[in-house]
Structure formats: C-alpha cells, structure tokens
Amino acid sequence: MTLLLRRLRLLAIAMLGAVTFLFDSVLLAFLRPGRLPDPKERPLCLLIRLDRIGDVVLWLPAARLVADDRRRKGLSVIAVVADDVAGLARASALFDDVFAIDRLRFRLDPLYRLRQLRKVGRFPATEAIHPVWSRALPLGDAVVRFTGAPARIGWNGGRDNMTRLGRWLGNRGYTRLIAGPSEPVPETVRNEDFLKGLGLAGLPADVKRPLFYPSGLPGTGPSLPERYIVVVPGASFPGRRWPLARFADIIAALHHATGLPAVICGTKPDGALARAILARLSAPARPSDLTGRTDLADLIPVIGGATLLLSNETAAIHMAALLGTPAVCIAGGGFFGRFIPYGPSSLMQYRPPAVAVHRMPCFRCNWRCPFPPGEEGAMPCIAAVTVDEVLALALEQLDRVPATGDGRRP
C-alpha cells in the first residue's frame, strides 16, 4: 500500500506540473513578460523563495550577502515569498520590498495565478535568483519563467518535489543553473554553495549585524514576564508533532524544576493544540496561550526575549538560533541532517539548538515513513523521544544561560 501511495503521489505531481506548465505557456504567449526598465528606474533583482518558513529563515544570512552585493551594483532587491513568510521578510533588514504569493491559491486558482504572474511579469527585473534546492515546477520555477529577466539563475536542484519530466520542463525557464552535490548536505552548507555559484565566495559577511529591524527585537512584543519559556507544539503535518501529552508533561516538569512560566505560541489553527495542553495542566504550571495572537514579525521579540524555547522542528527553532535563544528541538528523521542539526556556516552567528532525537536506520526518508504512526499520530522516530530526554537537554541549556545581576540563575 505504501509503494502504491508513493506512485500515486508522483503521478499527481507529474500531472499537476504538466497542466500548470501548459497553462503558463498559454499565458506567456499573450502576456509577454519582462519589460525593459525605464532609464529613470533603478534596475531590479528578484530573490524568489516560495518554500516554507523554516527554509526561508535559514536562508536569510545568505540573502543578506546577495542583497548587499546587488545594492552595491546599483540594483533594488525585491523578495518574492509565500504570504505566510511575508511578515518575516518585511521585518528583516534585507529587502527594498516584498511581493507575497499565496502558495495554495497560486497552485489551484487559475485566475489568482494569472493575476500574480502578470504582476511578476511587469517587474522591470534585470535578474531573477531562485536559490531553492528542492524546486517545484508550479511554484518557484513558474515565477522565474515569468519574470522575463535577462538573467534567471537557480539550482540544478534535487527531485524531492518533482519528477524527471518536471525538472526538465523547469530547467527551460533558466538562463543559468548552478550545479550542486546530489548527496544530502546541511542547508546552511547548501546556501553557501549557492553563493559560490553566484561568485560571492570570499566576500566578507557581516555576521554581527542583526537580521531584523530594531522593532523586531526583544521588548517590543506582547507583554510577557521577565523570564519565560516558549513552547511551540505545532508542525507542518501531524506526524512531525511530538505528542501533546508530553508537551504538557515537560511544561509541568520544567516549572517544578525552575519555576519559569511558559507561553504557548503558534498559528491560529494551533489553538486546538494549545487547548489540549492546557486541559492537562493546572496552576501554577498552567501556561499562557498566545496561539493565533502573534504573526511571524511579532514572534521575533517573543522568541528573542525567551529564556528557553521548546519546539518541534519548525521555523521557531531557526529563529531562536539566529536570535541567540537557548532551544531544544524535538526532531525526526525525515530530513535529518539537512535542517537539524546545522552544518558549519560562515554567514551567521547562531546558537545551535539541542536536538532530542531517536535515531533509526530509516532516517532521511523525506517523511515517507514505512512504519505505522505512534502516539497521537506522531512518526515513530518522534514518538520515541521521551520527556526525560527533553527535560535533561532543557536543563542543560538553562544551565548555560548567564546568571542574572544578583547572581541567580533564571
């Protein structure tokens, strides 16, 4: 059954990719994108990144180097990102403007797709850069194709999100593809390899310059205690979530050990997860619920001001690393070694999170798990991580937090 589902998934990807490619080809015949810039306009570079939040967060240090280089050459820089990432992109100190696309509507709503591609085609772009390894034909590849920019640069890419046909069709939209190693490497390393392909290797990166505007620094978000723990129980799909009962147990255990209050963060749909955790706890260990009350930009000061972050493998973990917040990540094996743990980086100063993981021979399965799910639908590698293991890592992280002014540990 699992093999059949995989084949059906590949068939669906191939069919969707072919249909959207034909649709886009018809649009291209009429829209003729890629107008030449007015001599009075500043030349434009589009940085296209329509993948998920965590991928974009890890890419920001590399984006800073590209954006700085293009500005030195007289270009304006616009980031083309998914709408759920737009707030974070705007809160960064990197781009002159941000153009947001709703990924789901862009895939499924032909009229919305037409409008967005028409807008992309009207940008006076002289260069379009698409630094996504796991390219998707209906998303980033399509946008690159419609820019009409004289220079359209991307990765040769892996085949996580496309078939051979989809990759061949997508490649036709680029003027240059950068070759990268096909074997798994950490995303931090992959980002630096792409910079080498752009000819930016060896340029100094100002790793100490903040990646976010001052408005996105600690002390500017919701009213919170002086010291607190942030808990993020959500994930992109249920199999990547540590069981909620264990999140409740770890909140109670940490409160007993440290006295620190906890706040639960996440998107509006994560409110159901927060309520399930709250139902298992009582005062004084009962946490505050901020789910749905903070967008990505608001989350920057919340995470930046935290004493500790506990999370599944989500964008919150990467934000904590860049902000220097101690963190514990409950990780599974789907992409293990690509995002968590981090590889070396000369582009960013970060505090790597502690990783709670139960290693299995099937790691790097791209979340196509051959085993039945565990507790609360969690993948077996995630369900096998215990509360005691997470507690030990959390206390170790807290022990590394500098003492307060009166000599006490928080």
C-alpha positions as a printed Julia matrix, in Angstrom:
410×3 Matrix{Float64}:
  0.0    0.0     0.0
  2.83   2.41    0.87
  4.52   1.82   -2.5
  1.2    2.37   -4.29
  0.63   5.66   -2.44
  4.12   6.86   -3.37
  3.49   6.09   -7.04
  0.13   7.84   -6.93
  1.76  10.87   -5.32
  4.43  11.02   -8.05
  1.73  10.67  -10.71
 -0.27  13.52   -9.16
  2.84  15.73   -9.01
  3.62  14.97  -12.66
  0.06  15.69  -13.81
 -0.21  18.95  -11.84
  3.18  20.08  -13.1
  2.32  19.31  -16.74
 -1.08  21.03  -16.53
  0.32  24.19  -14.93
  3.21  24.28  -17.4
  0.78  24.18  -20.33
 -1.42  26.82  -18.66
  1.59  29.05  -18.09
  2.75  28.54  -21.67
 -0.58  29.85  -22.96
 -0.3   32.85  -20.63
  3.25  33.55  -21.76
  2.11  33.73  -25.39
 -0.25  36.6   -24.51
  1.39  38.4   -21.57
  4.93  38.66  -22.96
  6.54  39.45  -19.57
  9.83  41.15  -18.92
  9.5   44.84  -19.81
 12.72  46.78  -20.12
 13.45  49.15  -17.23
 12.86  52.84  -17.73
 16.2   54.73  -17.72
 14.88  56.64  -14.71
 14.17  53.42  -12.81
 16.66  51.61  -10.66
 17.48  48.14  -12.07
 15.78  45.34  -10.15
 16.86  41.96   -8.74
 14.14  39.5    -7.72
 15.03  36.98   -4.99
 12.44  34.2    -5.28
 11.83  31.89   -2.34
  8.37  30.28   -2.26
  9.25  27.41    0.05
  8.32  27.08    3.7
  9.06  29.38    6.63
 11.94  27.39    8.12
 13.77  27.22    4.79
 13.46  30.99    4.4
 14.7   31.7     7.94
 17.84  29.62    7.36
 18.37  31.37    4.03
 18.26  34.92    5.46
 22.01  35.13    6.24
 22.81  34.2     2.62
 20.1   36.56    1.35
 21.78  39.4     3.23
 25.03  38.85    1.35
 23.26  38.69   -2.03
 21.14  41.77   -1.31
 24.13  43.8    -0.13
 26.12  42.82   -3.22
 23.29  43.71   -5.62
 22.74  47.09   -3.95
 26.45  47.88   -4.29
 25.95  47.22   -8.02
 23.04  49.69   -8.16
 20.1   47.24   -8.1
 16.99  47.33   -5.95
 16.12  43.99   -4.32
 12.61  42.57   -4.03
 11.89  39.28   -2.25
  9.15  37.1    -3.76
  7.95  34.85   -0.93
  4.93  32.88    0.26
  2.34  35.01    2.03
  2.91  33.3     5.4
  6.57  34.38    5.23
  5.95  37.95    4.08
  5.76  39.42    7.59
  9.11  37.92    8.5
 10.67  39.12    5.24
  9.38  42.64    5.89
 10.68  42.54    9.47
 14.15  41.74    8.18
 16.61  44.46    7.31
 17.32  42.97    3.89
 14.89  43.84    1.1
 13.66  47.02   -0.54
 10.22  45.45   -0.95
  8.4   42.13   -0.53
  5.95  40.54   -3.0
  3.78  37.86   -1.41
  2.09  34.89   -3.12
 -0.49  32.55   -1.57
  1.02  29.15   -2.4
 -2.23  27.17   -2.31
 -4.25  29.64   -4.39
 -1.34  30.0    -6.8
 -1.49  26.25   -7.42
 -5.25  25.79   -7.58
 -6.92  29.08   -8.57
 -6.27  29.88  -12.27
 -7.49  33.49  -12.0
 -5.3   34.2    -8.98
 -2.36  32.56  -10.74
 -2.98  34.72  -13.82
 -3.05  37.93  -11.75
  0.11  37.11   -9.8
  2.09  36.03  -12.84
  1.01  39.17  -14.68
  2.31  41.28  -11.78
  5.58  39.35  -11.74
  5.95  39.85  -15.48
  5.56  43.61  -15.1
  8.52  43.97  -12.75
 11.41  45.59  -14.64
 13.75  42.83  -13.45
 17.21  42.51  -14.91
 17.94  39.46  -12.72
 15.89  36.73  -11.03
 17.57  34.46   -8.49
 15.9   31.28   -7.21
 18.15  29.68   -4.53
 15.82  26.73   -3.75
 17.33  23.24   -3.97
 14.01  21.35   -3.78
 12.42  23.24   -6.64
  8.74  22.93   -7.54
  7.62  23.39  -11.16
  4.23  25.03  -10.39
  5.75  27.45   -7.84
  9.25  28.93   -7.96
 10.11  27.62  -11.42
  6.94  29.19  -12.82
  7.67  32.58  -11.24
 11.25  32.56  -12.56
  9.96  31.79  -16.04
  7.52  34.71  -15.94
  9.98  37.34  -14.75
 11.36  37.65  -18.26
 14.63  38.79  -16.69
 17.68  38.56  -18.95
 19.47  36.64  -16.17
 17.49  33.84  -14.46
 19.64  31.83  -12.07
 18.77  28.78   -9.96
 19.98  25.47   -8.58
 20.15  22.43  -10.82
 18.18  21.08   -7.86
 17.06  17.84   -6.3
 13.98  15.84   -7.19
 12.2   15.95   -3.83
  9.27  17.92   -5.28
  9.28  16.96   -8.96
  9.63  14.17  -11.47
 12.3   13.96  -14.18
  9.87  15.49  -16.66
  9.04  18.31  -14.25
 12.7   19.03  -13.68
 13.39  19.08  -17.43
 10.49  21.47  -18.03
 11.51  23.67  -15.11
 15.11  23.89  -16.29
 13.93  25.53  -19.51
 12.99  28.68  -17.62
 16.56  29.46  -16.51
 19.47  31.07  -18.28
 21.94  29.5   -15.83
 21.75  26.57  -13.42
 24.28  26.19  -10.62
 25.46  22.61  -10.1
 25.41  21.29   -6.55
 26.25  17.98   -4.86
 23.42  15.44   -5.12
 24.24  13.82   -1.78
 22.48  15.2     1.32
 24.24  18.21    2.85
 23.09  20.65    5.56
 21.01  23.55    4.29
 23.5   26.01    5.8
 26.22  24.47    3.61
 23.92  24.37    0.58
 23.21  28.1     0.93
 26.92  28.88    0.94
 27.48  26.63   -2.09
 24.9   28.66   -4.0
 26.74  31.86   -3.13
 29.89  30.34   -4.59
 27.95  29.68   -7.78
 26.97  33.36   -7.84
 30.61  34.35   -7.47
 30.15  35.68   -3.94
 32.51  33.24   -2.21
 35.11  35.01   -0.15
 33.13  38.22    0.32
 33.03  39.19    3.98
 29.68  38.59    5.7
 28.75  41.0     8.47
 27.54  38.2    10.76
 27.2   40.53   13.74
 24.71  42.83   12.01
 21.16  41.96   13.18
 18.93  40.23   10.66
 15.86  42.05   11.94
 14.88  45.68   12.37
 15.03  47.12   15.9
 11.22  46.89   16.02
 11.67  43.13   15.9
 13.95  42.9    18.91
 13.11  41.76   22.47
 10.92  44.09   24.46
  8.65  45.21   21.62
  6.2   42.3    21.5
  3.32  41.19   23.75
  3.57  41.92   27.46
  5.4   38.96   28.97
  7.18  38.07   32.21
 10.84  38.97   32.54
 11.79  35.3    32.18
  9.69  32.67   30.45
  9.75  29.54   28.29
  8.23  29.49   24.8
  6.58  26.23   23.72
  5.68  25.65   20.04
  3.71  22.37   19.75
  2.65  22.69   16.1
  4.3   21.4    12.93
  3.61  21.34    9.21
  1.81  17.99    9.49
  0.72  15.85   12.48
  3.39  13.19   12.0
  6.11  15.73   12.87
  4.47  16.74   16.16
  5.67  15.41   19.49
  2.6   14.11   21.39
  0.73  16.91   23.17
  0.56  14.92   26.4
  4.36  15.03   26.53
  4.43  18.77   25.92
  2.14  19.1    28.94
  4.43  16.85   30.98
  7.58  18.78   30.04
  5.94  22.14   30.87
  4.99  20.8    34.3
  8.43  19.28   34.88
 10.26  22.47   33.9
  8.02  24.61   36.08
  8.67  22.3    39.01
 12.44  22.42   38.39
 12.83  26.14   37.58
  9.63  28.0    38.45
  9.64  29.55   34.98
  6.23  30.26   33.42
  5.54  29.02   29.89
  3.77  30.58   26.91
  2.43  28.54   24.0
  2.9   30.07   20.54
  1.73  29.09   17.1
 -0.7   29.88   14.33
 -4.44  30.24   14.8
 -5.09  26.55   13.92
 -2.57  25.61   16.62
 -5.05  26.95   19.17
 -6.62  23.49   19.37
 -3.21  22.05   20.3
 -2.75  24.7    22.97
 -6.17  23.97   24.46
 -5.38  20.26   24.61
 -2.16  21.02   26.51
 -3.89  23.5    28.84
 -6.55  20.91   29.69
 -3.82  18.71   31.19
 -2.29  21.4    33.39
 -3.39  23.44   36.37
 -1.98  26.47   38.19
  0.79  27.37   38.78
  2.24  25.35   35.87
 -0.61  26.3    33.5
  0.94  28.28   30.6
 -0.34  31.35   28.76
 -1.78  30.85   25.29
 -0.54  33.18   22.51
 -1.53  30.94   19.58
 -3.06  32.99   16.79
 -2.13  36.26   18.53
  1.36  36.66   17.07
  2.34  36.75   13.41
  5.9   35.95   12.37
  7.1   39.51   12.91
  5.54  39.58   16.39
  7.15  36.24   17.18
 10.65  37.7    16.79
 10.61  39.63   20.1
  8.74  36.81   21.86
 11.41  34.26   20.95
 14.26  36.76   21.27
 13.25  37.58   24.85
 12.68  33.97   25.96
 14.87  32.13   28.44
 14.26  28.87   26.57
 12.35  27.6    23.52
 10.87  24.09   23.21
  9.61  23.14   19.78
  9.19  20.55   17.12
 11.38  21.07   14.05
  9.78  24.35   12.93
 10.8   27.84   11.87
 10.71  28.85   15.54
 13.83  26.74   16.17
 15.75  28.52   13.42
 14.58  31.92   14.65
 15.79  31.06   18.15
 19.19  30.08   16.76
 19.58  33.4    14.91
 18.36  35.37   17.93
 20.67  33.52   20.33
 17.88  31.99   22.41
 18.61  28.61   24.08
 16.39  25.97   22.49
 15.55  22.28   22.43
 14.26  20.78   19.18
 12.32  17.51   19.08
 13.4   16.23   15.67
 12.51  13.28   13.48
 14.35  11.6    10.66
 12.54  12.86    7.56
 15.15  15.48    6.66
 17.62  14.79    9.48
 20.96  16.46    8.79
 19.56  18.84    6.22
 17.99  21.4     8.55
 18.66  19.98   12.02
 21.41  19.63   13.22
 23.07  22.58   11.49
 26.17  22.33    9.4
 29.01  24.85    9.59
 28.32  28.4     8.46
 30.46  31.46    7.92
 27.37  33.56    7.19
 25.6   33.63   10.51
 26.21  33.84   14.2
 23.84  31.4    15.82
 23.29  29.4    18.95
 22.59  25.85   17.77
 19.65  24.18   19.5
 20.0   20.99   21.48
 18.39  18.17   19.49
 16.25  15.47   21.09
 16.21  12.64   18.57
 15.69   8.86   18.44
 17.86   7.62   15.6
 16.53   4.89   13.31
 18.05   3.11   10.26
 15.36   4.65    8.01
 16.42   8.26    8.63
 16.31  10.73    5.69
 13.12   9.15    4.39
 11.73  12.52    3.2
  8.85  11.82    5.64
  7.71   8.79    3.62
  7.69   6.62    6.71
  7.45   2.83    6.19
  6.13   2.29    9.74
  2.72   2.91   11.32
  2.43   6.14   13.35
  2.89   6.18   17.12
  1.14   8.09   19.89
 -1.21  10.85   18.65
 -0.17  10.1    15.05
  3.47  11.06   15.56
  6.06   9.36   13.36
  7.77   6.52   15.28
 11.11   8.36   15.45
  9.4   11.34   17.1
  7.08   9.31   19.32
 10.13   7.52   20.71
 11.61  10.73   22.2
 10.91  10.73   25.95
 10.05  13.53   28.36
 13.12  12.7    30.45
 15.4   13.17   27.43
 13.9   16.56   26.59
 13.98  17.63   30.24
 17.67  16.79   30.56
 18.51  18.81   27.43
 16.36  21.73   28.56
 18.02  21.91   31.98
 21.43  21.7    30.32
 20.52  24.63   28.05
 19.26  26.65   31.01
 22.46  25.96   32.91
 24.34  27.71   30.1
 22.23  30.88   30.47
 24.32  33.63   32.12
 23.49  34.44   35.72
 21.3   37.45   36.46
 22.62  40.6    38.12
 22.04  39.25   41.64
 23.95  36.04   40.83
 20.86  33.79   40.46
 20.19  31.53   37.51
 16.81  32.09   35.86
